[in-house]
């Protein structure tokens, strides 16, 4: 079993917390865009109140541990490992609750290259605990706006984890998927379930638009977020996202495996 102290050391050594690769410039740009309600950073969330840049900076300082000094405009951003550990505990509690109720769950990621293994471990453990890990609308086409224009993507599942892939790039079922912040995939999945009269998830686990899109629709959602993803933390502050774990979401995939083992152990689930 990985102790809390060992996990703290791992967070810092892997740069999941402490000084992270996400730059201060990138984070501040996201806060400016969110304050202007740019859909690229809202991630499907419709904020209930106006969030000025200063409000967002104070929120992110509280939830992540970034500097609240508006004069600090460059260099690496910083995540407080204690906040990450506290959020992982809350994350594990939500997983344990879902397992105890045998709730249907939906797991999806906009970071398949980095986080697929983390989520696949959760999917496997929740399935073993009796939860239905849902895979609705596999193969559905979703058109999403990118910096290159509108492109077509296909909704797919790998090891119980939803992702999207650009149409024609790889065969269905392969581990390669596209990086996306869009809430359109989770909306498509949930709309398909509702239209067919199927079972809706009681919990959505993921990142980016998967969490904000589900939370905006009133479904309990928990996930991971970096310092340049203010939408998830706003969703948490406004009560539409249950738990957000602050960490760097772009480190090599193997560094997330200890986190999966830790939360599953804390949730009394076996992988």
Secondary structure, 3 states (H helix, E strand, C coil): CCCHHHHHHHHHHCCCCEEEEEEHHHHHHHHHHHHCCCHHHHCCCCCCCCCCHHHHHHHHHHHCCCCCCCCCCCCEEEECHHHHHHHHHHHHHHHHHHHHHCCCEEEECCCHHHHHHHHHHHHHHHHHCCCCECCCCCCCEEEEEECCEEEEEEEEEECCEEEEEECCCCCCCCCCCCCCCCCHHHHHHHHHHHHHCCCCCCEEEEEHHHHHHHHHCCCEEEEEECCCCHHHHHHHHCCCCCEEEECCCCCCHHHHHHHHHHHHHHCCCCC
